[in-house]
Every structure is written in C-alpha cells, then in structure tokens.
Amino acid sequence: MNAATTTESIWAARVRVTLALLLAWLVIGVVGSGFVFSGFAPPPVFAGAPVFGALILLATLILLTYVIGLTTPQQQPWQPLMIVYAALAIWMFPLGTLDHWLVNINEQVGAPRAAPYWPLLADFLLIIPATLGCIVAGLAATGNLTEFRQYISRMRDARADRSAGLLAMGTTAAVFLVLMAVLTGPPLGQTLKGQVYFAVAVAAGVGAWAAVRVSRVDHPIWLVGGLFVAGLVAVLVAAVFPGLRIPSDYELLNTFPAWGPVRALPLELVSVGVVGVLWSLRQMTIAASASSPH
C-alpha cells in the first residue's frame, strides 16, 4: 500500500467518523429535546423526565450504535459505541448539572438528605442495560458478536482469566473514584460541566490504563464494567452519607454534593467515561504497535 492510498484511507475514515458523529448528535438532539429533557437547560436525569421518553432515548442510542456499526470496519468493533456516546456527551453539555438537580429536589433549605440521590441510582439501572445493548448492537453490526460470545464463554470456564477481569474492573473503579474525588474540586465549589467532563475523561482514561497495567486485561467490557461499579458506589455513598464531604459549618445546606464522584450525573459519567476508556485503550494499542518490532 503506497503513501497516497494510506493517506486517502485515513482521511476517508476521518470523514466517516465525523459524519457519523454529526448524525448521532442530530438524532439524539431531536429525540432528547422532544421526548425527554425539555425546558431551559434541565439536568439530564431520567427521574425528572417521562419514563416513555427515557426509554425512547435509550433505544435510540442502541439503534444508532447498530446503524453506525454497519459502516464501521470489522477491525474497530467498539468505535460505534464511542461515536454514539461522544455525541450524547456533546449534546448534554449545555444541560444542567448536579447542582441544579439538588436545587430542584430540595425545595427547602435543610440538612443534606438521601432523597436526591436515589433517583440517580435508578438512572444507572436504566443506563447500564442500555449500554450493554449498545455494545451488543455495535459488535453485531461490525461482525464481531460471535467472537465476543466466545470470549464470554471462555471467561465462564477459566477462573484465572475471570479473576484477572474482575481485578481490571475493580482497579478501574478504584482509580476512577480517587481521581474524581480530587479533580472535581473543593466540597463547596460549584459543579461546572466542563470540569466534570474533564474529571470523568481523565479518571476513566487513567483508570483503564492502570487496570491494564495491573491485570494485563485489555478487553473493554471489564473496563466499562468498572465505570458501572464506580458510578453505583458514588451514588450509594452519597445516598447513605449525604453530608459526607460537607463541612460542619454548612451542614444545614442541602445544595452541596455529598462528595466529588457524585458530581457527574449518571448519563454524564457513563457517556464521557466510556469515551475516556475506549480512547485510552486506543492510545495503548497504538503505542504497543509503534514499539513492537516490524
């Protein structure tokens, strides 16, 4: 393959990804604004939206992943998921934050309570199956579903491999939570969308890198699973200890988040986190290919 052909292929891939990202962003915007999150910059929490609309949006994500996967090379089975979740994250950027959600739920000033956080747990219980559906859709569309099923089957039979996968999942979750606690700022600071996105992307990417280094497992399913674990832990800790990181002088103010990791709403954590994990894996693959002898 000559240089001209290689350059042409690279640019063709870039155009394809850009068009797919634009398509996903437009469709998600129409469905999200029309059926789920209406009004002026509402926080993207399903508990504050019609259930039917939430289900339509999640089904749309799965359908988009499949459609985009039909135009994606077989060698890039996780790219459709990355594109769709990047589009979702971009579309949600102008929407509200956890601070807005806390103000909406806590109609009166008082001590921190668990009520605002339990609906976030319900969001995760919707988003996690939908993400798994997107994964299956992307793998099916790119012709990699049989290989994925064989991998899952091997994990069931090989205890050592399964243990390594669980180690990767736990490492991803632990590193993610620690970095989120640091990168989201002081306990009384305002929740800023850009800061939350940056924190989630860095925490997910570094968590994936650390997991691969520790466990030698680089299959995305374990690392994405680590994001799920981290998100559930973040919300459960906030629900059980709603005043965890709030200083005693402010213990009667319920508009401050319980702790840093919960500042990322479930849709934000999963969408940006998945992109961060897959991008990190991609960079590790490129680095490994560059350093291997030819």
Secondary structure, 3 states (H helix, E strand, C coil): CCHHHHHHHHHHHHHHHHHHHHHHHHHHHHHHHHHHCCCCCCCCCHHHCCHHHHHHHHHHHHHHHHHHHCCCCCCCCCHHHHHHHHHHHHHHCCCCCHHHHHHHHCCCCCCCCCCCCHHHHHHHHHHHHHHHHHHHHHHHHCCCHHHHHHHHHHHHHCHHHHHHHHHHHHHHHHHHHHHHHHHCCCCCCCCCHHHHHHHHHHHHHHHHHHHHHHHCCCCHHHHHHHHHHHHHHHHHHHHHCCCCCCCHHHCCCCCCCCCHHHHCCHHHHHHHHHHHHHHHHHHHHHHHHHHCCC
